[in-house]
Amino acid sequence: MAKLFMKSGVCSLCNDGQHILMFDIDINHLYEGKIVAKLRTLQKKFNLSNIYLFQTRNGWHAWCLDKFDLDEVYKMYLTFPFSDAAHRVIGYYYRKHYVLRTGSDIKLDQTLKQHYTVEQEGRTKSNAHRIFLNYMYNTHIDRDLYFDNSKNVLLEYYPQKPKGHGGE
C-alpha cells in the first residue's frame, strides 16, 4: 500500500457561505492566449470582475474573487472547457466547496506567477481571498469598494498518494 502525503489547499468557501471561482487547469500544452480568451468569454457571459491567472507546475490556476452560491459556481465550471473535471465534480458533489492546492510543493518564485488580469468591475468580492493571494503569491490586488470585510480563508488538509502510485 502506498504511503499517503498530506497536502493543503485554500477553499472557495467564504465565511458568509458563498464561494469564489477557483479554476484548476491541468493542461500544460495550451497557450496562454487560448485560456485568456475563454476566461474573457466566461467573464462577459456571467458579468465577472477581475480574473487572475497563474501558471503552476502542472498547468494554471484562475481566480475570480466574486462571490456566488455553490450552484452558480458549478454552472460556471460547466461552461469553462478547460476546468479540471475531477476538481469540478469532487468540489461540487463531495466537498461542497472547491480547493486549490497550496503548500511547500509549489515553488512560488519559480512555478507560480501571475500572467494576466482579465479586468472588469462587478459584484461583491472576497477580501479574505484577496489578502491570501497578495500574501501567498506576492500579487498586488488593491482593495476597492466591491470587497467585503472578510479576513479569514478556510484551509483544508487532505491525503494524496505520491506520484507513480495513483497520485498526480
Secondary structure by P-SEA (a helix, b strand, c coil): cbbbbbbbbbbccccccbbbbbbbcccccccaaaaaaaaaaaaaaacccbbbbbbccccbbbbbcccccaaaaaaaaaacccccaaaaaaacccccbbbbbbcccccccccbbbccccccccccccaaaaaaaaaccccccccccccccccbbbbbbbbbbccccccc
